[in-house]
């Protein structure tokens, strides 16, 4: 059926990013779309073909397959496709086929390029590259929502001043918001209680509404820190309630401002480096969630945020090693403490357990290994647990006899994993290829890493097993609805942004590092080295880096949002919490990862 211009215009107004364009612009763009009516199984385009334009589904469903003919997505109403190839060289990087009778709107290449050139909303929607520059973590320019205390303590207007004073004492706070329902009526501070109640000898049964400050100055969550500073300085106040749509949502105090300025990775590192006990360090590491919020709010890229957070764990580990040696005496032989997992890759977020091991000099005796070094490992691991880096559920820690061994034993481990690969060997090798020295004699690892990479990369059977192992974690792409969420349990209908989000990319990067004998351990660094060394093609690397950035940053933003609402950070995200724009980009990022997995699974890793 032919579509009228009125139907196309009405449809575009319901689809992002067109819904952000003015009516005049939509009226100009609409006639440029061609309407294709296609039957089931119609081949819209094949990988490698020149694209006729950008496709937008008006009605029906389309199946997308990668260059290895593996289904990566089924798209439906309002979904776009073809932009990836258009933004590269105009050549399709996937194939598309109609799942059912469909009507497609097609915007030819030249109008598409002009659309993204002239309109920022379209450019941001279709171009996945993320080149945001970090912003200075500045109090004056930070959003109030990153500064405020959420869920402020409140009481009703008819509460007595004694009740209010008792509540403030119990909560350890210096102000109390007076509310009727969700609406703010006033505010009372300890200064009010002393100046208006005690100084005037009012009875403790006086209603709090008689002494509260009515209609106090308030700000919205999207105000900035300088607004708070100016309000406090001009009115000589120390508390500013935050109100949104008439509802009290938070409060900012002078203490909050001081705390914000005090929390920096350098400050935390310094405090940990001078701590004398694990308990003292734990008070410092407890501030990591707030640091995460500030770093994310400051516009820092995900690899910067995770690097700074990992630096704190590294410092805590080295300080515990030092305290352990003070307690047990100097080490009898040289040793090296190494981290693996997210700490090894310098990719820790607000959720981390500990993964570590020890390499001992070959001169170590069995008594020294099971005596001194076993005690040192326990001291450090126990201390890390106190600091919030909980014991590894898989016992991948230096406290396990298996992971506290002389160098010759470690060489034997790697030789065995490489020459006789099996499921356990694949798993262990994957973990151990992420090793990074933390404290001790780093020279114990240098030769081991170089020799292992050389031997492993030359063993085609082992590489094949590692590739197979890297494909166990799949992006959460559902064939019918875009995302495959968790089906049951505590996290039903949520995405696991760790195991199905970043881990598939971590696994791919590890294989690329193995194939190219690349020494980098950090995932993004591995991808960049794979690109520069030719292990991964320029276009494949560019796509995967963009996908990784988007997935990793979405995960961090989710964790920061949880912290801001007083919850513990986790890796489980509801797609419904994302906008259409965010869901579309996240889905596209997962499609890129699945395509690169397909390429490496078909022996085409270098061509991805």
JOGI-V903462 format. One record per residue. N is the residue number from 1. RES is the residue in three letters. PSI is psi in whole degrees, -180 to 180 (999 if undefined). NEAR is the number of other C-alpha atoms within 10 Angstrom. D_LAST is the distance of its C-alpha to the last C-alpha in whole Angstrom. Layout:
((N & RES & PSI & NEAR & D_LAST) (N & RES & PSI & NEAR & D_LAST))
This chain:
((1 & UNK & 132 & 7 & 39) (2 & UNK & 141 & 9 & 39) (3 & UNK & 141 & 13 & 39) (4 & UNK & 161 & 12 & 41) (5 & UNK & -36 & 13 & 40) (6 & UNK & -40 & 12 & 42) (7 & UNK & -42 & 11 & 40) (8 & UNK & -43 & 20 & 36) (9 & UNK & -46 & 18 & 38) (10 & UNK & -39 & 15 & 39) (11 & UNK & -45 & 15 & 35) (12 & UNK & -34 & 22 & 34) (13 & UNK & -14 & 16 & 36) (14 & UNK & 3 & 12 & 35) (15 & UNK & 134 & 17 & 31) (16 & UNK & 138 & 19 & 29) (17 & UNK & 4 & 19 & 29) (18 & UNK & -29 & 22 & 32) (19 & UNK & -14 & 15 & 34) (20 & UNK & -4 & 17 & 34) (21 & UNK & 156 & 18 & 35) (22 & UNK & 161 & 11 & 39) (23 & UNK & -37 & 13 & 41) (24 & UNK & -41 & 8 & 41) (25 & UNK & -43 & 13 & 37) (26 & UNK & -40 & 18 & 37) (27 & UNK & -30 & 17 & 39) (28 & UNK & -36 & 11 & 38) (29 & UNK & -38 & 19 & 34) (30 & UNK & -45 & 21 & 35) (31 & UNK & -14 & 14 & 37) (32 & UNK & -17 & 14 & 33) (33 & UNK & 137 & 20 & 31) (34 & UNK & 139 & 16 & 32) (35 & UNK & 122 & 20 & 32) (36 & UNK & 127 & 18 & 31) (37 & UNK & 117 & 17 & 32) (38 & UNK & 152 & 18 & 30) (39 & UNK & 168 & 15 & 31) (40 & UNK & 139 & 14 & 30) (41 & UNK & 5 & 14 & 27) (42 & UNK & 131 & 16 & 26) (43 & UNK & 110 & 15 & 23) (44 & UNK & -46 & 18 & 22) (45 & UNK & 160 & 18 & 19) (46 & UNK & 156 & 20 & 17) (47 & UNK & 135 & 18 & 13) (48 & UNK & -10 & 14 & 13) (49 & UNK & 157 & 14 & 17) (50 & UNK & 130 & 15 & 19) (51 & UNK & 136 & 22 & 19) (52 & UNK & -11 & 17 & 23) (53 & UNK & -166 & 24 & 23) (54 & UNK & 134 & 22 & 22) (55 & UNK & 140 & 23 & 23) (56 & UNK & 125 & 23 & 26) (57 & UNK & 115 & 21 & 27) (58 & UNK & -33 & 21 & 31) (59 & UNK & 141 & 17 & 32) (60 & UNK & -160 & 20 & 30) (61 & UNK & 143 & 21 & 27) (62 & UNK & 136 & 28 & 23) (63 & UNK & 132 & 21 & 20) (64 & UNK & 129 & 25 & 17) (65 & UNK & 148 & 21 & 14) (66 & UNK & -177 & 23 & 11) (67 & UNK & -13 & 19 & 9) (68 & UNK & 14 & 16 & 10) (69 & UNK & 31 & 14 & 14) (70 & UNK & 131 & 15 & 14) (71 & UNK & 127 & 19 & 16) (72 & UNK & -19 & 24 & 15) (73 & UNK & 153 & 24 & 18) (74 & UNK & 121 & 21 & 21) (75 & UNK & 148 & 23 & 23) (76 & UNK & -157 & 20 & 26) (77 & UNK & 130 & 16 & 29) (78 & UNK & -1 & 18 & 28) (79 & UNK & 142 & 19 & 24) (80 & UNK & 154 & 20 & 22) (81 & UNK & 157 & 20 & 19) (82 & UNK & -12 & 23 & 17) (83 & UNK & -30 & 21 & 18) (84 & UNK & -47 & 20 & 14) (85 & UNK & -38 & 20 & 14) (86 & UNK & -39 & 23 & 17) (87 & UNK & -10 & 15 & 17) (88 & UNK & -74 & 12 & 14) (89 & UNK & 12 & 11 & 15) (90 & UNK & 1 & 18 & 17) (91 & UNK & 135 & 19 & 15) (92 & UNK & 133 & 24 & 14) (93 & UNK & -5 & 23 & 10) (94 & UNK & 178 & 24 & 12) (95 & UNK & 153 & 22 & 15) (96 & UNK & 137 & 24 & 19) (97 & UNK & 141 & 20 & 22) (98 & UNK & 125 & 22 & 25) (99 & UNK & -24 & 20 & 26) (100 & UNK & 175 & 16 & 30) (101 & UNK & 127 & 15 & 32) (102 & UNK & 155 & 20 & 30) (103 & UNK & 123 & 22 & 31) (104 & UNK & 138 & 25 & 28) (105 & UNK & 129 & 23 & 29) (106 & UNK & 120 & 21 & 27) (107 & UNK & 114 & 22 & 27) (108 & UNK & 158 & 17 & 26) (109 & UNK & -49 & 17 & 24) (110 & UNK & -48 & 10 & 27) (111 & UNK & -34 & 15 & 29) (112 & UNK & -47 & 22 & 26) (113 & UNK & -38 & 17 & 25) (114 & UNK & -37 & 12 & 29) (115 & UNK & -47 & 18 & 29) (116 & UNK & -22 & 16 & 26) (117 & UNK & -38 & 12 & 28) (118 & UNK & -21 & 10 & 31) (119 & UNK & 116 & 15 & 31) (120 & UNK & -39 & 14 & 29) (121 & UNK & -42 & 17 & 29) (122 & UNK & -40 & 20 & 27) (123 & UNK & -44 & 17 & 25) (124 & UNK & -32 & 15 & 24) (125 & UNK & -44 & 16 & 24) (126 & UNK & -24 & 21 & 21) (127 & UNK & 113 & 14 & 19) (128 & UNK & -9 & 20 & 17) (129 & UNK & 140 & 14 & 17) (130 & UNK & 106 & 13 & 20) (131 & UNK & 28 & 9 & 22) (132 & UNK & 134 & 9 & 25) (133 & UNK & 139 & 10 & 28) (134 & UNK & 141 & 14 & 30) (135 & UNK & 150 & 15 & 33) (136 & UNK & 136 & 13 & 36) (137 & UNK & 76 & 18 & 37) (138 & UNK & 128 & 15 & 41) (139 & UNK & -43 & 21 & 43) (140 & UNK & -28 & 15 & 45) (141 & UNK & 3 & 15 & 41) (142 & UNK & 146 & 21 & 40) (143 & UNK & 144 & 21 & 40) (144 & UNK & -34 & 24 & 43) (145 & UNK & -22 & 23 & 41) (146 & UNK & -13 & 25 & 40) (147 & UNK & -32 & 27 & 43) (148 & UNK & 157 & 23 & 45) (149 & UNK & 126 & 20 & 47) (150 & UNK & 160 & 18 & 46) (151 & UNK & 61 & 12 & 48) (152 & UNK & 151 & 17 & 51) (153 & UNK & 135 & 17 & 54) (154 & UNK & 166 & 19 & 57) (155 & UNK & 159 & 18 & 60) (156 & UNK & 161 & 18 & 63) (157 & UNK & -27 & 20 & 65) (158 & UNK & 4 & 15 & 68) (159 & UNK & 151 & 15 & 67) (160 & UNK & 161 & 19 & 70) (161 & UNK & -29 & 24 & 69) (162 & UNK & -43 & 17 & 70) (163 & UNK & -43 & 17 & 67) (164 & UNK & -44 & 26 & 65) (165 & UNK & -40 & 20 & 66) (166 & UNK & -41 & 12 & 65) (167 & UNK & -41 & 17 & 62) (168 & UNK & -39 & 19 & 61) (169 & UNK & -44 & 12 & 62) (170 & UNK & -38 & 9 & 60) (171 & UNK & -9 & 9 & 57) (172 & UNK & 40 & 9 & 57) (173 & UNK & 162 & 14 & 57) (174 & UNK & 3 & 16 & 59) (175 & UNK & 160 & 25 & 59) (176 & UNK & 128 & 23 & 59) (177 & UNK & 134 & 27 & 58) (178 & UNK & 122 & 27 & 60) (179 & UNK & 152 & 19 & 59) (180 & UNK & 106 & 13 & 60) (181 & UNK & -128 & 11 & 57) (182 & UNK & -7 & 13 & 54) (183 & UNK & 140 & 16 & 56) (184 & UNK & 126 & 23 & 57) (185 & UNK & -35 & 19 & 61) (186 & UNK & -173 & 22 & 61) (187 & UNK & 145 & 26 & 60) (188 & UNK & 142 & 24 & 63) (189 & UNK & 169 & 21 & 62) (190 & UNK & -30 & 16 & 64) (191 & UNK & -38 & 11 & 66) (192 & UNK & -43 & 16 & 67) (193 & UNK & -38 & 21 & 69) (194 & UNK & -41 & 12 & 70) (195 & UNK & -31 & 13 & 72) (196 & UNK & -22 & 15 & 72) (197 & UNK & -62 & 19 & 73) (198 & UNK & -47 & 12 & 75) (199 & UNK & -28 & 10 & 76) (200 & UNK & 8 & 10 & 78) (201 & UNK & 41 & 10 & 79) (202 & UNK & 148 & 13 & 77) (203 & UNK & 151 & 12 & 78) (204 & UNK & -11 & 15 & 74) (205 & UNK & 1 & 12 & 75) (206 & UNK & 131 & 16 & 74) (207 & UNK & 141 & 18 & 71) (208 & UNK & -26 & 26 & 68) (209 & UNK & -19 & 20 & 68) (210 & UNK & -20 & 14 & 71) (211 & UNK & -6 & 19 & 70) (212 & UNK & 159 & 22 & 66) (213 & UNK & 117 & 17 & 65) (214 & UNK & 149 & 14 & 64) (215 & UNK & 56 & 10 & 61) (216 & UNK & 160 & 16 & 60) (217 & UNK & 137 & 17 & 57) (218 & UNK & 163 & 18 & 54) (219 & UNK & 163 & 20 & 50) (220 & UNK & 160 & 19 & 47) (221 & UNK & -25 & 19 & 44) (222 & UNK & 6 & 13 & 42) (223 & UNK & 169 & 15 & 45) (224 & UNK & 167 & 19 & 44) (225 & UNK & -36 & 22 & 45) (226 & UNK & -30 & 16 & 48) (227 & UNK & -42 & 15 & 49) (228 & UNK & -48 & 25 & 50) (229 & UNK & -46 & 17 & 52) (230 & UNK & -41 & 12 & 54) (231 & UNK & -43 & 18 & 55) (232 & UNK & -42 & 17 & 56) (233 & UNK & -41 & 10 & 58) (234 & UNK & -40 & 9 & 59) (235 & UNK & 0 & 9 & 61) (236 & UNK & 51 & 9 & 61) (237 & UNK & 162 & 13 & 59) (238 & UNK & 6 & 17 & 57) (239 & UNK & 130 & 25 & 55) (240 & UNK & 111 & 23 & 53) (241 & UNK & 148 & 25 & 53) (242 & UNK & 122 & 26 & 49) (243 & UNK & 137 & 19 & 50) (244 & UNK & 125 & 14 & 48) (245 & UNK & 42 & 8 & 49) (246 & UNK & 0 & 11 & 52) (247 & UNK & 134 & 13 & 51) (248 & UNK & 122 & 24 & 51) (249 & UNK & -10 & 22 & 48) (250 & UNK & -178 & 24 & 48) (251 & UNK & 144 & 26 & 50) (252 & UNK & 130 & 24 & 50) (253 & UNK & 168 & 20 & 52) (254 & UNK & -33 & 15 & 53) (255 & UNK & -40 & 12 & 52) (256 & UNK & -42 & 15 & 48) (257 & UNK & -41 & 17 & 48) (258 & UNK & -43 & 11 & 49) (259 & UNK & -41 & 14 & 47) (260 & UNK & -44 & 20 & 44) (261 & UNK & -28 & 14 & 45) (262 & UNK & -27 & 13 & 45) (263 & UNK & 109 & 17 & 42) (264 & UNK & 155 & 20 & 39) (265 & UNK & -38 & 21 & 37) (266 & UNK & -39 & 13 & 39) (267 & UNK & -43 & 13 & 42) (268 & UNK & -42 & 23 & 41) (269 & UNK & -44 & 21 & 40) (270 & UNK & -44 & 14 & 44) (271 & UNK & -40 & 19 & 45) (272 & UNK & -40 & 26 & 44) (273 & UNK & -22 & 18 & 44) (274 & UNK & 5 & 11 & 48) (275 & UNK & 150 & 17 & 48) (276 & UNK & -11 & 14 & 51) (277 & UNK & 162 & 14 & 50) (278 & UNK & -33 & 22 & 47) (279 & UNK & -39 & 14 & 48) (280 & UNK & -40 & 15 & 49) (281 & UNK & -37 & 25 & 45) (282 & UNK & -34 & 20 & 44) (283 & UNK & -29 & 16 & 46) (284 & UNK & -48 & 21 & 44) (285 & UNK & -20 & 24 & 40) (286 & UNK & -17 & 12 & 42) (287 & UNK & 1 & 15 & 41) (288 & UNK & -43 & 19 & 37) (289 & UNK & -41 & 22 & 37) (290 & UNK & -37 & 21 & 39) (291 & UNK & -42 & 23 & 37) (292 & UNK & -47 & 26 & 33) (293 & UNK & -46 & 22 & 35) (294 & UNK & -42 & 25 & 36) (295 & UNK & -41 & 26 & 33) (296 & UNK & -44 & 24 & 31) (297 & UNK & -28 & 21 & 34) (298 & UNK & 1 & 21 & 34) (299 & UNK & 16 & 15 & 30) (300 & UNK & 142 & 19 & 29) (301 & UNK & 156 & 20 & 25) (302 & UNK & -38 & 23 & 24) (303 & UNK & -24 & 19 & 23) (304 & UNK & -45 & 15 & 27) (305 & UNK & -50 & 25 & 28) (306 & UNK & -32 & 23 & 27) (307 & UNK & -45 & 18 & 28) (308 & UNK & -39 & 23 & 31) (309 & UNK & -38 & 26 & 32) (310 & UNK & -35 & 22 & 31) (311 & UNK & -35 & 19 & 33) (312 & UNK & -43 & 24 & 36) (313 & UNK & -40 & 25 & 35) (314 & UNK & -44 & 21 & 35) (315 & UNK & -42 & 19 & 38) (316 & UNK & -40 & 27 & 40) (317 & UNK & -48 & 23 & 39) (318 & UNK & -38 & 19 & 40) (319 & UNK & -39 & 23 & 43) (320 & UNK & -37 & 27 & 44) (321 & UNK & -42 & 22 & 43) (322 & UNK & -45 & 20 & 46) (323 & UNK & -35 & 19 & 48) (324 & UNK & -41 & 21 & 48) (325 & UNK & -34 & 15 & 49) (326 & UNK & -37 & 11 & 52) (327 & UNK & -43 & 11 & 53) (328 & UNK & -14 & 14 & 52) (329 & UNK & 170 & 12 & 53) (330 & UNK & 149 & 12 & 51) (331 & UNK & 136 & 15 & 48) (332 & UNK & -28 & 14 & 50) (333 & UNK & 161 & 14 & 47) (334 & UNK & 147 & 17 & 44) (335 & UNK & 166 & 24 & 41) (336 & UNK & 126 & 20 & 37) (337 & UNK & 128 & 24 & 36) (338 & UNK & 149 & 26 & 33) (339 & UNK & 147 & 28 & 31) (340 & UNK & -168 & 24 & 27) (341 & UNK & -150 & 23 & 26) (342 & UNK & -33 & 23 & 25) (343 & UNK & -40 & 28 & 28) (344 & UNK & -38 & 25 & 26) (345 & UNK & -1 & 24 & 23) (346 & UNK & 47 & 26 & 26) (347 & UNK & 33 & 23 & 24) (348 & UNK & 144 & 22 & 28) (349 & UNK & -150 & 26 & 29) (350 & UNK & -2 & 20 & 32) (351 & UNK & 111 & 14 & 31) (352 & UNK & 137 & 19 & 31) (353 & UNK & -170 & 16 & 33) (354 & UNK & 138 & 25 & 33) (355 & UNK & 115 & 26 & 31) (356 & UNK & 170 & 28 & 33) (357 & UNK & 173 & 25 & 34) (358 & UNK & 137 & 28 & 37) (359 & UNK & 126 & 25 & 37) (360 & UNK & 150 & 25 & 40) (361 & UNK & 146 & 18 & 42) (362 & UNK & -13 & 15 & 43) (363 & UNK & -6 & 12 & 46) (364 & UNK & 142 & 17 & 47) (365 & UNK & 163 & 14 & 49) (366 & UNK & -37 & 12 & 49) (367 & UNK & -40 & 10 & 51) (368 & UNK & -39 & 15 & 49) (369 & UNK & -48 & 19 & 46) (370 & UNK & -10 & 13 & 48) (371 & UNK & -88 & 11 & 50) (372 & UNK & -53 & 17 & 49) (373 & UNK & -31 & 26 & 45) (374 & UNK & -40 & 18 & 45) (375 & UNK & -40 & 16 & 48) (376 & UNK & -44 & 24 & 46) (377 & UNK & -42 & 23 & 42) (378 & UNK & -41 & 16 & 44) (379 & UNK & -46 & 20 & 46) (380 & UNK & -47 & 23 & 42) (381 & UNK & -40 & 25 & 41) (382 & UNK & -42 & 17 & 44) (383 & UNK & -41 & 24 & 44) (384 & UNK & -37 & 23 & 40) (385 & UNK & -42 & 16 & 41) (386 & UNK & -35 & 19 & 44) (387 & UNK & -1 & 20 & 42) (388 & UNK & 0 & 18 & 39) (389 & UNK & 89 & 19 & 37) (390 & UNK & 158 & 17 & 37) (391 & UNK & 140 & 19 & 38) (392 & UNK & 126 & 15 & 34) (393 & UNK & -29 & 10 & 35) (394 & UNK & 10 & 7 & 33) (395 & UNK & 33 & 14 & 36) (396 & UNK & 71 & 21 & 33) (397 & UNK & 159 & 24 & 36) (398 & UNK & -17 & 26 & 38) (399 & UNK & -19 & 23 & 41) (400 & UNK & 132 & 16 & 39) (401 & UNK & -39 & 13 & 41) (402 & UNK & -30 & 15 & 38) (403 & UNK & 21 & 17 & 36) (404 & UNK & 85 & 25 & 39) (405 & UNK & 161 & 23 & 39) (406 & UNK & 162 & 20 & 40) (407 & UNK & -40 & 21 & 37) (408 & UNK & -35 & 13 & 38) (409 & UNK & -41 & 16 & 37) (410 & UNK & -40 & 19 & 34) (411 & UNK & -38 & 15 & 33) (412 & UNK & -38 & 11 & 34) (413 & UNK & -53 & 15 & 32) (414 & UNK & -40 & 23 & 29) (415 & UNK & -42 & 15 & 30) (416 & UNK & -44 & 13 & 31) (417 & UNK & -38 & 19 & 27) (418 & UNK & -42 & 25 & 25) (419 & UNK & -23 & 14 & 28) (420 & UNK & 68 & 12 & 29) (421 & UNK & 135 & 19 & 26) (422 & UNK & 176 & 15 & 27) (423 & UNK & -44 & 13 & 26) (424 & UNK & -40 & 10 & 28) (425 & UNK & -42 & 20 & 27) (426 & UNK & -45 & 22 & 23) (427 & UNK & -48 & 15 & 24) (428 & UNK & -41 & 15 & 26) (429 & UNK & -39 & 19 & 24) (430 & UNK & -44 & 19 & 21) (431 & UNK & -45 & 19 & 24) (432 & UNK & -18 & 21 & 26) (433 & UNK & -6 & 23 & 23) (434 & UNK & 17 & 23 & 23) (435 & UNK & 141 & 23 & 27) (436 & UNK & 127 & 23 & 28) (437 & UNK & 138 & 22 & 32) (438 & UNK & -50 & 21 & 34) (439 & UNK & 143 & 19 & 38) (440 & UNK & -151 & 19 & 39) (441 & UNK & 101 & 16 & 39) (442 & UNK & -23 & 17 & 35) (443 & UNK & -16 & 12 & 36) (444 & UNK & -18 & 19 & 36) (445 & UNK & -27 & 18 & 32) (446 & UNK & -52 & 11 & 31) (447 & UNK & -37 & 11 & 31) (448 & UNK & -45 & 16 & 30) (449 & UNK & -47 & 18 & 27) (450 & UNK & -47 & 13 & 26) (451 & UNK & -40 & 13 & 28) (452 & UNK & -46 & 18 & 26) (453 & UNK & -41 & 19 & 22) (454 & UNK & -49 & 16 & 23) (455 & UNK & -43 & 16 & 25) (456 & UNK & -43 & 22 & 22) (457 & UNK & -25 & 19 & 19) (458 & UNK & -8 & 15 & 21) (459 & UNK & 100 & 13 & 22) (460 & UNK & -33 & 12 & 19) (461 & UNK & -43 & 15 & 21) (462 & UNK & -44 & 22 & 21) (463 & UNK & -41 & 19 & 17) (464 & UNK & -40 & 16 & 17) (465 & UNK & -39 & 16 & 19) (466 & UNK & -39 & 26 & 17) (467 & UNK & -45 & 24 & 14) (468 & UNK & -42 & 16 & 17) (469 & UNK & -35 & 17 & 18) (470 & UNK & -15 & 25 & 15) (471 & UNK & 5 & 18 & 15) (472 & UNK & -31 & 13 & 19) (473 & UNK & 118 & 17 & 18) (474 & UNK & 147 & 17 & 17) (475 & UNK & 148 & 28 & 17) (476 & UNK & 65 & 22 & 20) (477 & UNK & 119 & 21 & 19) (478 & UNK & 144 & 14 & 22) (479 & UNK & -24 & 15 & 22) (480 & UNK & -33 & 14 & 25) (481 & UNK & 9 & 12 & 26) (482 & UNK & -48 & 23 & 23) (483 & UNK & 145 & 20 & 23) (484 & UNK & 100 & 18 & 24) (485 & UNK & 168 & 21 & 27) (486 & UNK & 133 & 16 & 29) (487 & UNK & -26 & 11 & 31) (488 & UNK & 174 & 9 & 34) (489 & UNK & -168 & 7 & 36) (490 & UNK & -33 & 8 & 36) (491 & UNK & 31 & 15 & 33) (492 & UNK & 140 & 12 & 33) (493 & UNK & 22 & 18 & 31) (494 & UNK & 161 & 21 & 29) (495 & UNK & 137 & 23 & 26) (496 & UNK & 99 & 21 & 25) (497 & UNK & -7 & 21 & 23) (498 & UNK & -68 & 16 & 23) (499 & UNK & -29 & 17 & 22) (500 & UNK & -2 & 19 & 20) (501 & UNK & -77 & 26 & 19) (502 & UNK & -31 & 23 & 18) (503 & UNK & -42 & 20 & 18) (504 & UNK & -34 & 24 & 15) (505 & UNK & -39 & 31 & 13) (506 & UNK & -44 & 22 & 16) (507 & UNK & -42 & 21 & 15) (508 & UNK & -46 & 25 & 11) (509 & UNK & -36 & 26 & 12) (510 & UNK & -40 & 27 & 15) (511 & UNK & -43 & 28 & 13) (512 & UNK & -40 & 24 & 11) (513 & UNK & -39 & 24 & 15) (514 & UNK & -46 & 25 & 16) (515 & UNK & -36 & 22 & 14) (516 & UNK & 4 & 19 & 15) (517 & UNK & 46 & 22 & 18) (518 & UNK & 135 & 21 & 18) (519 & UNK & -11 & 16 & 21) (520 & UNK & 147 & 20 & 20) (521 & UNK & -35 & 22 & 21) (522 & UNK & 138 & 21 & 20) (523 & UNK & -49 & 26 & 17) (524 & UNK & -38 & 20 & 16) (525 & UNK & -38 & 18 & 18) (526 & UNK & -43 & 24 & 15) (527 & UNK & -41 & 28 & 12) (528 & UNK & -42 & 18 & 14) (529 & UNK & -37 & 21 & 15) (530 & UNK & -37 & 27 & 11) (531 & UNK & -47 & 20 & 11) (532 & UNK & -31 & 13 & 14) (533 & UNK & -8 & 13 & 14) (534 & UNK & 2 & 15 & 11) (535 & UNK & -34 & 23 & 10) (536 & UNK & 136 & 26 & 6) (537 & UNK & 160 & 17 & 6) (538 & UNK & -48 & 17 & 9) (539 & UNK & -41 & 13 & 8) (540 & UNK & -42 & 20 & 5) (541 & UNK & -42 & 23 & 8) (542 & UNK & -44 & 16 & 10) (543 & UNK & -45 & 20 & 9) (544 & UNK & -37 & 25 & 9) (545 & UNK & -43 & 24 & 12) (546 & UNK & -43 & 17 & 14) (547 & UNK & -44 & 27 & 14) (548 & UNK & -45 & 26 & 15) (549 & UNK & -45 & 21 & 18) (550 & UNK & -46 & 23 & 19) (551 & UNK & -46 & 23 & 19) (552 & UNK & -39 & 23 & 21) (553 & UNK & -34 & 18 & 23) (554 & UNK & -40 & 19 & 24) (555 & UNK & -45 & 23 & 25) (556 & UNK & -41 & 26 & 27) (557 & UNK & -41 & 17 & 29) (558 & UNK & -46 & 20 & 29) (559 & UNK & -40 & 25 & 31) (560 & UNK & -40 & 28 & 33) (561 & UNK & -40 & 17 & 34) (562 & UNK & -45 & 16 & 36) (563 & UNK & -41 & 20 & 37) (564 & UNK & -25 & 19 & 39) (565 & UNK & 13 & 14 & 41) (566 & UNK & 14 & 12 & 42) (567 & UNK & 161 & 12 & 39) (568 & UNK & 139 & 14 & 38) (569 & UNK & 144 & 20 & 34) (570 & UNK & -174 & 20 & 31) (571 & UNK & 15 & 19 & 28) (572 & UNK & 118 & 19 & 29) (573 & UNK & 133 & 19 & 28) (574 & UNK & 124 & 15 & 30) (575 & UNK & -30 & 18 & 28) (576 & UNK & -16 & 10 & 31) (577 & UNK & -9 & 11 & 32) (578 & UNK & 153 & 14 & 29) (579 & UNK & 167 & 11 & 30) (580 & UNK & -41 & 15 & 28) (581 & UNK & -50 & 14 & 26) (582 & UNK & -41 & 15 & 25) (583 & UNK & -41 & 16 & 24) (584 & UNK & -45 & 17 & 22) (585 & UNK & -38 & 20 & 20) (586 & UNK & -42 & 22 & 19) (587 & UNK & -44 & 19 & 19) (588 & UNK & -38 & 21 & 16) (589 & UNK & -42 & 24 & 14) (590 & UNK & -35 & 29 & 15) (591 & UNK & -41 & 23 & 13) (592 & UNK & -46 & 24 & 10) (593 & UNK & -45 & 25 & 10) (594 & UNK & -37 & 23 & 11) (595 & UNK & -41 & 25 & 8) (596 & UNK & -34 & 28 & 6) (597 & UNK & -43 & 26 & 9) (598 & UNK & -41 & 22 & 9) (599 & UNK & -46 & 20 & 6) (600 & UNK & -30 & 21 & 7) (601 & UNK & -24 & 16 & 11) (602 & UNK & 16 & 11 & 10) (603 & UNK & 25 & 13 & 10) (604 & UNK & 36 & 14 & 6) (605 & UNK & -35 & 21 & 5) (606 & UNK & -13 & 19 & 6) (607 & UNK & 4 & 16 & 4) (608 & UNK & 999 & 22 & 0))
